[in-house]
Amino acid sequence: MTAQLALGTYWCQAIPEAAVRAAASGAQWVDTAPNYATGRAQVLLAPALAAHPLLNVSTKTGYFTAATGTDAVNDGVLNQDQAAAGHSLAPDYVRWQTGRNREQLGRDRLDLVLLHNPERAHPGDRPALHHAIRDAFAVLEEEVAAGHVAGYGVATWAGLEEEAFTVGELLALAADAAGGQHHLAAIQLPVSLVMMTPIVQVLDGRGPLPAAVDAGLRVMASAPLHGGELPGMVDQELADLIRPGLTPAQACILAVASCPGVTNVLLAASGAPHWKEAADAVAQPSLTAAKLREITGVLASP
């Protein structure tokens, strides 16, 4: 099965319009964070979420803007040094930010809350990092029990590839935090023809994606076009190798959407033509494992 397209708001220039368009096209998820759009992304999304109550939203806790840090200090959940860092997994902050996310998004219950690049918290110190993740998970389990959150997970840029943590370790930390049955439901990581490691690994039955599939986790692939750079790096010859008749952008998106284990491809398409182009790509039949091996082999060769 080809993965489904979802709206990612990190690079999105017209969030309200893009969210309405995504919902109208049948997209089921929109992804955001409290620090996106200089701290305004969640407020900008709220009207579209109110108009489309079936649209699921994933948001995050971890990074915050300077203004949010000041508010957190004033509310007594961070000290000045913690606020200056711009990132925190402190339990009091995670609890406070989750409530703030609900308020800004206008949702009583958040579908998914992700720890945002948790590897930032204790670089090079796995035991301290795992302890911090476990404590943050414990807060999110409390939020689930209170009916404020449906599930939680981790959104990472490098944590899985650099093995600051593995999917198996995240599952164990969640089980420990919950004292048994946990609500870890998703991981988000970069997957693209630039950041190919998850694709190469899953084709050999290794890495985070097979572990996520085995655990029934949602896998959100971020940066499928590598911040919009990839279409300019992929020529038509490579696009035709991927699937004849596709544009370079469509070929890049189809490769990610075909990656085994990926359930959603996050696309920050601000304009209608770009969204339609991507939607047409994921409507294509998936690439085979053999074709993905061929593509990654070509791209890995000197």
C-alpha positions as CSV (number, residue, x, y, z in Angstrom):
1,M,0.0,0.0,0.0
2,T,1.2,3.5,-0.9
3,A,1.3,5.8,2.2
4,Q,-1.2,8.6,2.6
5,L,-0.4,12.2,2.1
6,A,-0.6,14.5,5.1
7,L,-0.1,18.2,5.5
8,G,3.2,19.2,7.2
9,T,3.3,22.8,8.4
10,Y,7.0,23.3,9.1
11,W,7.7,24.8,5.6
12,C,4.1,25.8,4.9
13,Q,3.6,29.4,3.8
14,A,-0.2,29.6,3.9
15,I,-1.2,27.3,6.8
16,P,-5.0,28.1,7.0
17,E,-5.6,27.7,3.2
18,A,-3.4,24.6,3.0
19,A,-5.2,22.9,5.9
20,V,-8.6,23.5,4.3
21,R,-7.3,22.2,1.0
22,A,-5.8,19.1,2.6
23,A,-9.0,18.3,4.4
24,A,-11.1,18.8,1.3
25,S,-8.8,16.4,-0.6
26,G,-9.4,13.7,1.9
27,A,-6.2,14.0,3.9
28,Q,-6.6,12.5,7.4
29,W,-3.7,14.2,9.2
30,V,-2.1,17.6,9.6
31,D,1.2,17.9,11.5
32,T,2.4,20.9,13.4
33,A,4.4,22.1,16.4
34,P,4.2,25.0,18.9
35,N,7.4,26.6,17.4
36,Y,6.4,26.5,13.8
37,A,5.6,29.7,11.9
38,T,7.4,31.6,14.7
39,G,4.9,30.2,17.2
40,R,1.7,31.0,15.3
41,A,1.1,27.7,13.4
42,Q,-1.3,26.2,15.9
43,V,-3.5,29.3,16.2
44,L,-3.5,29.5,12.4
45,L,-4.7,25.9,12.2
46,A,-7.5,26.2,14.7
47,P,-10.2,27.4,12.3
48,A,-9.6,24.6,9.8
49,L,-9.6,22.0,12.6
50,A,-12.9,23.4,13.9
51,A,-14.4,23.3,10.4
52,H,-13.2,19.7,9.9
53,P,-13.6,17.8,13.2
54,L,-12.5,14.5,11.6
55,L,-9.1,15.9,10.5
56,N,-6.5,14.4,12.9
57,V,-3.8,16.6,14.3
58,S,-0.3,15.7,15.5
59,T,1.6,18.3,17.4
60,K,4.7,18.3,19.5
61,T,6.4,19.3,22.8
62,G,10.1,20.1,23.1
63,Y,11.1,23.1,21.0
64,F,9.6,26.5,21.9
65,T,9.9,30.1,20.8
66,A,11.5,32.8,23.1
67,A,8.0,34.2,23.8
68,T,6.7,30.8,24.8
69,G,9.8,30.3,27.0
70,T,9.0,33.6,28.8
71,D,5.4,32.5,29.4
72,A,6.7,29.1,30.7
73,V,9.0,31.0,33.2
74,N,6.2,33.3,34.3
75,D,4.0,30.2,34.9
76,G,6.7,28.6,36.9
77,V,7.3,25.5,34.7
78,L,10.8,26.5,33.5
79,N,13.6,28.5,35.0
80,Q,15.5,31.1,33.1
81,D,18.4,28.7,32.0
82,Q,15.9,26.1,30.8
83,A,14.0,28.8,28.8
84,A,17.2,30.1,27.3
85,A,17.9,26.6,25.8
86,G,14.7,26.8,23.7
87,H,14.0,23.1,24.2
88,S,12.9,21.0,27.2
89,L,11.5,17.6,28.1
90,A,11.0,18.6,31.7
91,P,7.8,16.9,33.0
92,D,6.2,20.2,34.2
93,Y,6.9,21.8,30.8
94,V,5.6,18.8,28.8
95,R,2.4,19.0,30.9
96,W,2.1,22.7,30.4
97,Q,2.8,22.7,26.7
98,T,0.4,19.9,26.0
99,G,-2.4,22.0,27.7
100,R,-1.3,25.1,25.7
101,N,-1.4,23.0,22.5
102,R,-5.0,22.0,23.2
103,E,-5.9,25.6,23.8
104,Q,-4.2,27.0,20.7
105,L,-5.5,24.2,18.4
106,G,-9.0,24.4,19.9
107,R,-9.2,20.7,20.5
108,D,-10.2,19.2,23.8
109,R,-8.4,16.0,22.9
110,L,-5.2,15.9,20.8
111,D,-4.8,12.9,18.4
112,L,-1.0,12.7,18.8
113,V,1.6,14.6,20.8
114,L,5.2,13.9,19.8
115,L,8.4,14.6,21.7
116,H,10.2,17.0,19.4
117,N,13.8,16.0,18.6
118,P,14.3,14.5,22.1
119,E,17.9,13.8,21.2
120,R,18.5,17.5,21.7
121,A,18.0,17.1,25.5
122,H,21.1,15.1,26.5
123,P,23.4,14.8,23.5
124,G,25.9,12.0,23.9
125,D,24.4,10.8,27.2
126,R,22.0,7.9,26.4
127,P,21.1,7.0,30.0
128,A,20.2,10.6,30.8
129,L,18.3,10.9,27.5
130,H,16.3,7.7,28.1
131,H,15.5,8.8,31.6
132,A,14.2,12.1,30.3
133,I,12.1,10.4,27.6
134,R,10.6,8.0,30.1
135,D,9.6,10.8,32.4
136,A,8.1,12.8,29.5
137,F,6.2,9.6,28.4
138,A,4.8,9.3,32.0
139,V,3.3,12.8,31.7
140,L,1.8,11.9,28.4
141,E,0.3,8.8,29.8
142,E,-1.3,10.9,32.5
143,E,-2.7,13.2,29.7
144,V,-4.1,10.1,27.9
145,A,-5.7,8.9,31.2
146,A,-7.3,12.4,31.6
147,G,-8.7,12.2,28.1
148,H,-6.6,15.1,26.8
149,V,-4.4,13.0,24.4
150,A,-5.2,9.9,22.3
151,G,-1.6,8.8,21.8
152,Y,2.0,10.0,21.8
153,G,5.3,9.4,20.1
154,V,8.6,10.8,19.0
155,A,9.4,13.2,16.1
156,T,13.1,13.0,15.5
157,W,15.6,14.3,12.9
158,A,18.7,12.2,13.8
159,G,17.9,10.3,17.0
160,L,17.0,7.0,15.3
161,E,19.7,7.1,12.6
162,E,22.3,8.0,15.2
163,E,20.8,5.4,17.6
164,A,20.4,7.8,20.5
165,F,17.4,5.5,20.9
166,T,15.8,2.7,19.0
167,V,12.1,1.9,18.4
168,G,12.5,-1.0,20.8
169,E,13.9,1.2,23.5
170,L,11.1,3.7,23.0
171,L,8.6,0.9,23.4
172,A,10.3,-0.3,26.6
173,L,10.4,3.2,28.0
174,A,6.7,3.7,27.2
175,A,5.8,0.4,28.9
176,D,7.8,1.4,32.0
177,A,6.2,4.9,32.1
178,A,2.7,3.4,31.8
179,G,3.4,0.5,34.2
180,G,2.2,-1.9,31.5
181,Q,-0.1,-1.1,28.6
182,H,1.2,2.1,27.0
183,H,-0.1,4.6,24.4
184,L,3.1,5.1,22.3
185,A,1.5,5.3,18.9
186,A,3.8,6.9,16.3
187,I,7.3,7.9,15.2
188,Q,8.2,10.7,12.8
189,L,11.5,10.8,11.0
190,P,13.0,12.1,7.8
191,V,12.7,9.8,4.8
192,S,13.8,10.9,1.3
193,L,16.1,10.2,-1.6
194,V,18.7,12.3,0.3
195,M,18.1,10.8,3.7
196,M,17.8,7.2,2.4
197,T,19.0,5.3,5.4
198,P,15.5,4.2,6.6
199,I,14.7,3.0,3.0
200,V,18.0,1.0,2.7
201,Q,17.6,-0.5,6.1
202,V,14.0,-1.6,5.7
203,L,14.7,-3.3,2.5
204,D,17.2,-5.5,4.5
205,G,14.7,-6.0,7.3
206,R,16.7,-3.7,9.6
207,G,16.3,-0.3,11.3
208,P,13.3,1.6,12.8
209,L,10.7,0.8,10.2
210,P,10.3,-3.0,10.6
211,A,10.3,-2.4,14.4
212,A,7.6,0.2,14.0
213,V,5.5,-2.1,11.8
214,D,5.8,-5.0,14.2
215,A,4.6,-2.7,17.0
216,G,1.7,-1.3,14.9
217,L,3.1,2.3,15.1
218,R,2.1,5.1,12.7
219,V,5.2,6.2,10.8
220,M,5.2,9.8,9.5
221,A,7.9,10.5,6.9
222,S,9.1,14.1,7.2
223,A,11.0,16.2,4.7
224,P,10.2,13.9,1.6
225,L,11.5,16.7,-0.7
226,H,14.3,17.6,1.7
227,G,13.0,21.1,2.3
228,G,12.0,21.6,-1.3
229,E,15.6,21.0,-2.6
230,L,15.1,17.5,-4.0
231,P,13.2,18.3,-7.2
232,G,16.1,20.5,-8.3
233,M,18.5,17.7,-7.7
234,V,16.6,14.9,-9.5
235,D,16.7,15.1,-13.3
236,Q,14.0,13.7,-15.6
237,E,16.2,10.6,-16.3
238,L,16.1,9.6,-12.7
239,A,12.4,10.5,-12.4
240,D,11.7,8.2,-15.4
241,L,13.7,5.4,-13.7
242,I,11.5,5.7,-10.7
243,R,8.3,5.7,-12.7
244,P,8.0,7.0,-16.3
245,G,5.7,10.0,-16.8
246,L,6.2,11.5,-13.3
247,T,7.8,14.8,-12.6
248,P,10.9,14.8,-10.5
249,A,8.9,16.0,-7.4
250,Q,6.3,13.3,-8.0
251,A,9.0,10.6,-8.4
252,C,10.6,11.7,-5.1
253,I,7.3,11.6,-3.2
254,L,6.3,8.2,-4.7
255,A,9.6,6.7,-3.6
256,V,9.0,7.8,0.0
257,A,5.3,6.8,-0.1
258,S,6.3,3.3,-1.3
259,C,8.8,2.8,1.5
260,P,7.6,-0.3,3.5
261,G,6.3,0.8,7.0
262,V,5.7,4.5,6.1
263,T,2.0,5.3,6.7
264,N,2.0,9.1,6.1
265,V,4.1,11.4,3.9
266,L,4.2,14.9,5.3
267,L,4.1,17.5,2.6
268,A,4.3,21.3,3.2
269,A,2.4,22.2,0.0
270,S,1.2,25.8,0.3
271,G,-0.3,26.0,-3.2
272,A,-3.1,23.9,-4.8
273,P,-0.9,22.8,-7.8
274,H,1.8,21.4,-5.6
275,W,-0.7,19.5,-3.4
276,K,-2.5,18.1,-6.5
277,E,0.8,17.0,-8.0
278,A,1.7,15.2,-4.8
279,A,-1.7,13.7,-4.4
280,D,-1.5,12.3,-8.0
281,A,1.8,10.8,-7.1
282,V,0.6,8.9,-4.0
283,A,-2.4,7.7,-6.0
284,Q,0.0,5.7,-8.1
285,P,0.7,2.0,-7.4
286,S,3.6,1.5,-5.0
287,L,7.1,0.9,-6.2
288,T,8.3,-2.6,-5.7
289,A,11.1,-3.5,-3.2
290,A,13.2,-4.4,-6.3
291,K,12.7,-0.9,-7.8
292,L,13.5,0.8,-4.5
293,R,16.7,-1.2,-4.3
294,E,17.6,-0.1,-7.8
295,I,16.9,3.5,-7.0
296,T,18.9,3.6,-3.8
297,G,21.7,1.7,-5.5
298,V,21.9,4.3,-8.3
299,L,21.9,7.1,-5.8
300,A,24.5,5.5,-3.6
301,S,26.9,4.9,-6.4
302,P,29.8,7.4,-6.8
